[in-house]
Amino acid sequence: MENNIKSYIEIVESTCEVFEKYFYNEYFSKKYFDTMPNNTEFHTDFSIFNIITKEYFEQTGFLDILQKELRINFINKLIDDLCKIKKIDFTYIPSRSNFDKIRDLENANDFQYLLKIEDYAVGIKYDDEFIISADQDSIYKLLNKWNLDKIFIISFNKDKDFVGVLKNVVGTYKNVSLYSFEDFIDTFFAKGLYSEIDKYVNKMLSSINDKAGFKTIRSFNYSNMAPVRLQILKEVKTNQELFVYHSIKNESMNDCIPFDDHDKQKINCRLQERVKLIIGKDDFAKSFVSSEYLFKSIKNNISFDYTSITVSYLKSVEQLLYKILLDEINNLNNQTESWIKLGRNTIFWNGKKRNPSDDDVRKNPDNKHSTVKQVKVNKRNIRYFDTSLGALIWYFYDHESLIDLSQSSKDKIKNVLIDYKDTIRNGYLHKDNMYDYNKARIVRKNTIVVLLLILCSLKDMDLIEYGYTDDSYNRLFELISSYLPDSPFHSYFKITLDDSSPAELVCYLHDSSPEIYDDFGILKKPLKFIKVNSVFDRLPTSKNIPIDKIVVIDSEHIPLKLDYVKINKDLSQSTIKCFSKGE
């Protein structure tokens, strides 16, 4: 690294600060984007239809302006300042057009600027696709027109394979060289300088985007919810620290919950199936998945108040505990007696004042000095229950037949639940806002821990009653989609439909119809395949496929096993395990 690398870095840092201040003064302080005219009709071929929303137009307008300003007042200015340190002659060519995009601009302006490098006169272009439409004659004309020795094309494309292809094309022409921006900076100024530029520029752009406030949040619909559900399930199943609870208030609790081996085994055995309940059909799962959707959409925004999202996480826990309470009421027999904190001693029903019977009310037997009363749990007393999270936690803990774990583990779960409740309900619901993304992230992680602890500690439960949904088909669809190349007619699989069927070689039949989901995010679109004898078989047209050669998979007909058949460069084949029902 050159001795003057520090000087270069100082230039980079200063240029970023100046540009951010300039952009703020020029656009944000003048509220340019707030008063941007709604010219969406000029950006679509079908202006009679509302193809483009005003929000989309504003965001793309912001992008165009930022792109133009970056080119003129940041990148070109930065190169100019770096050239001064390197003592390279820099001649800026004023723009003769007002185009935002580089390709449009360079159709009207031959070069961005001219450099004098090692006695060579060099013209700099940013349009990396210029070379595709150019020929040697047009290149010579440009060189002669500007009295140049060389043309340097600087590519800002992130796709290294694409840049590699362009370099191969450039290699067929004389006097033309193509550099990625990284190579250009590290070659002509200082090795390692680009990584510093990348760091400062990303920080600057992050700040500008935060000020702009444009954020694309995908519509809340079943099509968008399905991948969120799958992502949750995948994350939970691969999490090696699933039962590590992180207390925001009590650092002594920041560790793995120390269950004994017997209880650990019980929890892990139940986890495989019960984990799917947190993305299921019940209300507590809907609240949790909705929170997840919003949390992932509004990620790491320092000005966003995450309180509403964290409270929605808490609501999912409240709803689960309340469901357990109602489930117990429906399953109570005459010998079972349980109590919950009394919420209201008097209610009005059909215009009359009503109270629970004296036999159904008692003082808390565990605290004789307390004035807190309890009401017997049964159907006629539901209206008198205290259904706050604290009361539900104590009911869950006190009811002996609910938690099928040792007393020590029950105590640990109770302590975790109370800490969770105190952190959110008492800490943020009433008085404080939560702007700290990391705290919101901890609440999210703790919510998953709490939900799974509750579900996996229950002795017996009806999975269907708690909203269990079979997401096997969604997972299968996503897996198959990940193996589909650009030419989907050439994707081959080995499929085993059931125990009595042999594995058959099939080819995926492309279907461009839209994905359709039911009310719970389960995909309804079928997958179709054609049976083949070999991957080298000539495939019939879709109209000529015999019915007995078609294999259809949907949410009601899921295969036992499906493997991907990869065709290697030497035309050999290898089988990759893709899907196995029940795993």
N, C-alpha and C positions, 0 to 999 in steps of 0.2 A: 504494500500500500504506500502511495507516495507521501512525502513529507507534508505536502500542503493539503492533505485530505481534510484536516480540520478547517481550513479556509473554505473548502468546497462545502462542507457540512454547514458551516455558518451561513453561507450563501443560500443553501437549500432552506434552512430554518427561517431565515429572514424573508425569503421570497414567499414562503407559505404564509407567514404572518401578514405580510403586506397584501397578498392576494385575498386572504380571508376578510381582512378589514375593508379592502376595496369592494369586494362582492357584497358585504353587509351594507355598506354605505350606499352603494349604487342600486341595490335591489330591495333589501329587507327594510332598511330605515325609510325608504320611499314607498313601502308597501306595494311594490310593483306587482307581485303575484296576487295580491288581494284585489287589484283593480284590472287584472288581465282580462281583456274582452273575450267573450265566449264565441270564438270563431270556429267551432267544431265543424260547421258545414263546409269549411274550406279544406278540411283534412280527410274527407271521405268522398268516394264516388257516388254514394247514395245519401245525399244530405237530407232527403225527405224522410229518411228513417233515422231514429236515434241510435246510430251504431256506436258513436263515441260519446261518453259522458263528459260533462264539464270538468269533473275531477280528473279524468284521464287526460283531457286536453291540457289542463293546468300543469299536471305532472310532466307530460312530454314537453310542454313549453319550457318548464324549468330546466329539464334535461338539455334541450337544445341550447338554451342560453348559457348554462353552466359549461357545456361542451365547447362553445365558441370562445367564452371567456378563458377557459383553461388553455386553449390553444394559443390565443393571442397574448393574454396578460399573465399567464403562468409559465407554460412550457417554453414558448419562444423567449420570454423574458429570462427564464432560468438559464437556458442555453447561452444567451447573450452574456449574462453575468459570469457563467463558468468559463466562457471563451476569453473573457478579460483576464482572468487569473492565469489561464493557459497561454495567453498572448496569441490567440487565434483570431484573425480578422473576421468579424461578423457583420454582414450587411443584410438588414431586414428589408423585405420587399413588401411595401404597403399593399393591402388587399384592394382589389378593384371590384370586389363584390361583397354582398352582405350575407353570403351563405353561411349557415351554421355547420353543415356537415363537411368534412374534409374532402370527400370525393367531389361534391358539388363545387366547393371552393377551388380545387385544383384544376377543374375543367376551365375555369376562368383565369386562374393564376398558376403559372408554370411551377413556381417554387415557393416554399415558405420563407427561406432565406438562403444567402450564399455564404460559404466559408472559404478561408484560405488555409489549407492544411498541408504542411510540408511542401510548399511551393506549388501545390495543386489547387486550382480553382474548382470548388465543389458546389453543386446545387443540391439543396435538401428538399426532398418530397416526403409527405406523410401518407400519401395514398398508396398502400402496399399492393393494391390490385391493379395499379397503373401498368405494371409490367406484363400483365396477362393480355391486355389489348394493344400493347406497344409492339413495334418491330424495330429492326436496326436502323432503318431510314429515319423514322420519327425520332429516335434517340439522337442520331447525328444532327438532325435539324435543331433539336433543343440545345445540344452542346454548342453548335455554331451560333445560334441566336443569342446566347448569353455568354459566349466566349469562355466556355467551361472545359475542364479536362475530364471531370467525372460527375456522375450523378449518384448520390447516396439516397436510398429509400429507407426510411425509419419506420418500422412496423410497431404499432401499439397493440397488436393482436395477442391475446392470451394463449391462443391455441398454438403450441409449439410445433405440432405436426403440420398445421397449415403454413406456418412460417417456413418450415423445412421444405415444403413443396415449392413455395415461392422462391426460395434460395436456389433450388435446382433449376427453376425457369430462368432466374437472373443469370445463372452461370453460363447460359448460352449466348449472352450479350457481352460486348466489350464496353468498358468504361462505366459499367453500372454495378453497384454493390448494394446488397440489402442487409440491414442490421435490425435486430430486435432493439427496442429502446434500451433494454438492459445491456446488450452487447455494445451499443453505441456509447453509452455513458462510461462503462467500465473500460472500453478500449481507448477512447480519446481523452478521457479525463483522469479517472483514478479507479483502479480495481476495487470493488466493494462499495463504491459510491452509490450504485443503484439501490442497494438494500436500504441505505439511509434515506434516499429519496422516497422509496416505497413506504417506509415507516412514517415519515413526516406528511406525505401527501394523503395517505389513508386517514391519518388523524385529522387533517384539515378538512377533508371531504366529509368525514363523519360529523364534524362540528357543523358544517354548512348544511348537510342533510337534516340534522336535528333542528336547526333554525328554520329550515324550509317547512318542516312538519309534514311533508308528503310521505305517506305510508300506505302501501297497498295491502289491504286485509281481504283475503278471499271470502266470498259470500258464505254465510253460515248455512250450508245445505248438506244433504246426506252424502252427496258425491265427495265433498271436501272432508266430511267427518270420517269416512271410512279409513283413509290412510292415517289419520290421527289415532284412531282406535288401534290399528295395527302397530303403529310406532310405540304407543304406550305398552302394549303387550310385549313387544320385542324388548323394550328397555327393561321392563320389570323382570322378565324371564332371564335376562343376561346380567342382571345386577348382582355382583358378588357381595355387596354390602346392603342387602335388601332391608335388614332389620337394624340398621344403624340410625339412631334417632339423634338429631342435632337440635338441642334446645337453644333458643335465642336468649332466654333469660337465665338459665342455669347451666353453666359450663360443665358441672360435674356429671351431667346427663349425656354429654357428647361422646357417646361410645356405643358399641354394639350392645343390645339388650341381652344381659347374661342369663338366658334360659338354661335350665338343666338339659342334659342330653335327651332324656325321655320326652320332654315337652318340645324340644327342637324337632325331634323325629315326627311328632304328631303334627306340628305346624307345617313342616315341609311336605308331608304326605298329603295334606289338605290343599296346599298351595297350588298344585298343578292344575286343578279344576277351578278352585274358587277365585284364582287371580282373574279369570275371565269375567267375574261378576262386576268388577269395577268399570268395565266397558260395556255392560249389558243393557237390558231394557228398563230396569227399575229407575225410579226418580233419582235415587242417590247417585247412580252411575251417570245419568244424564247431566246432573249438576257437575260431577267431576269431569266428564269429557268436555263439557262446555267451557269449564275453567281452563282445561288443558289447551283447547283451541285458541282461546283468547291469549293465554300466557305465551304460546308459541308465536302468535301473530304480533304481539307487542313486546318484543324481546329487547331487554337491555336499553330501555329508553329512560334516561335520567330524569326527565320531566314528567313522566307518567306516574299517576297515583295508582299503585297496585292494590289498594285496599279492597276495591270491589271484587277483584279476582280472588284475593286470598279469602275474603268472606264467602265467596261462592264455593271455594274449597271446603271451608268450615261447614257450610250448609250441607255438603254431601255427607259429612260425618254425622251431623245431626239427623239427617234423613235416614241414614242407615240404622242408627241406634233407635230411632222412633219406629222404624219398620220392625225391628227385633221386638220392641215392646208390644206392638199390635199383634205380631205373630204369636207372642206368648199368650196374649189375651184370648186369641182364637183357639189356642191349644190347651188352655187351663182346664184342669179337672177339679172336682169339689175338694180334694184333699190338698191341693196346692195353694199356698198362700204367699203372696208377695205384695210389697208396698213400694210406693213412690212418693216423692215430696208433694205435698198439697199445694196446688197453684192458687185456685180461687175457692174459697169456702162457700161463696154464694154466687149463683148464676140466675139469669132470667130466661125462662123457657116458656113459650106460648103465653107471654104476659104475666107469668107467675114467678115469684121468687122461690128458688129451690136450693136445698143444701144436701150434702151427702148424709147418710144415716150415721148416727153416733157410733154404731158398731164398726163403721168403715173408716173411722178417723182415729188416729192415735198420735202421741208424741213420739219423737225419735227415740227408740229404746237405747241406742248407743250413746246418747248424750242427754242425760236427765235434766241438765240445766238449760238446755236449748228450748226455745219457744217454737222451733220448727215442727210443723205437724206433717204427718204422712197420711195418705189415703190408700185404701186397699185397691189393688189392681184388679179390675173387672170391667165388663162392658158398660155397666150403668154409671161408672164413675169416670169415664174417659174425659168428660168436660171439666173435671176438677183437677186433672193432672197438671203438674208443673212440667212442661216439655222443653224447658231450656236445656242447653247442652250439659250444664253441671248436674242437673237432676237426672238426666238420662244416663250420664256416666255412672253415677252412684247406683242407679237401678241395675245397670248392666253388671256392676261389680258385686252388689249385694245378693243378686238372685243366684242362688247356689246351683241351680240346674242348667244355667246358661253356659258358663265357661268350663270347658273340659280340660283344665290344666291345673297344675299344683297351686297351692295357696301362694307360694313365693312368686310364681309367674303371674298370677292374678294381680298381686300387689304391684308388680313392675308395670303391667299393662295399665292399671289404674293411674299410676304416677305419670306415665307418658300421656295419657288422655287428659289429665288435669293440667299438665304443663302446656299441652297443645291448646287447650281451651283458654287458659289464662293469657297465652301469648297473643292470640288473635282477637278473641271476643273482648277481653278486658284491655288489651294493649292497643288495638287499632280500630276496633269497631266504633268506639264512642268518641275518642278524642284525638288520636294521632293519625296522620297519613303515612303511607308506606311508599316512599320514593326509591328505596334501595332495592335494586333488582336482585342482589344476592340474598337479601332477607326473603324476598318473595320466592326465590328459588328454593330456599330452605323450607319455607312453609309448604311449597308444592311437594318436595321430597318427603316431608314429615306427614303430609296428608296421605300419601301412598302407603307409608309405613303404618299409620293409624288404621286406615281402611282394611289393610290386609291382616293386621293383628286382630282386629275385631272379627273379621270373617273366618280366619283360621283358628280362632280360639273356641268358636262355637262347636258344641258336641255334635248335634245333628241339624241338618238343614236341607230343605228342598231347593235344589239349585234352580229349577224352573221358577219356583215361587220368588226367588231373589233376582230374577231377570236374566238368567243364563241364556246366552245366544251362542250358537255354533258358528264361529267365524272361519271355519276351515276353508270354505269356498273363497272368501275374500283373500285369505293368505295364499291359497293356490293360484288365484287369478294374478296376484301381484308377483308371485314367483315366476309364473309362465311369462308374464309381460317382460320381466327382467332378462329373459333369454331370447326375446324376439329381436332379430336384427332389422336393418332397414328394409329388407325383403322378407316379410313375414311368411311367405309361401314356402320358404326353405328352412323352417324350424322343425326339427324332428324330435320326437319323444318316444319312450317306451312306456306304455300304460298298462297297468293291471287293474281291471275294474273291480274284482272281488276275489275271494278265496278260491272260487271254482274256475276262474278265468286265467288263461296263460297271459304272459306279457306280450303285447302286440306293438309293432312299430307303427307310429302314426305321424302324419305331417299336419302342422297347424294350418287351419284355414282362416285367412285374414277376414276380419269383420269390422268395418268402419262405423257401425251403428253406435250411438251414444251409450255410455254406461248408465244403467238404471238401478236405483237403490230403493229398498223398502223403508218404512218409517224408522227402522232401527239401524240403518246403515249397512244392511246386508245386500250384497250385489245380486241383481236378478238377471244380468246379461249372461247368456250361455257361452261356453267355449266350444268350438267345433273343430274336429280333426277328421282326416281321411286315412284309412288303413292303407299301408303300402308294404311291399315286400322288401324294398331296398331304398336307401336314400338317393339312389341314382335313377329311380323309376321316373318315367315321364308322367306328370300329373295331368289328369283330365281337366277340362274347363268346369267351372262351378255348375253349369247346367247339365253336364253329362256325368256327374258323380252318382253311382248307384247308391240307393238308400242304405243297403246293407254294408256299405263301406264307410259310412259316416258314424263317428263317435261323438256324442254330445255330453258335455259335463256342465252341470249347474249346481245350485245350492242344494237341490234335492238328490242329485246323483253325483256323488263325490267318489273318485277312484280310490282304491286301496293304496296304490303306489304310482308314482310318476317320476321318471328319470329323463334328464335331458341328454340327447345324443349329439355330441360335438363332432363336427367334421373338421379334421386337422388339415394343415396345408398340404401334406403328402397324401390326402384323401383317405387316410386311416380314420377310424372312429373311436371315440372314447365316451364312456357313459358317466354322467355326473348326477349324483343323487339330488333330486329336486324336492320331492314332497312324499310324505308318508302319513297316511291318515292316523290321527290320534297323537301325533308327535307335536 
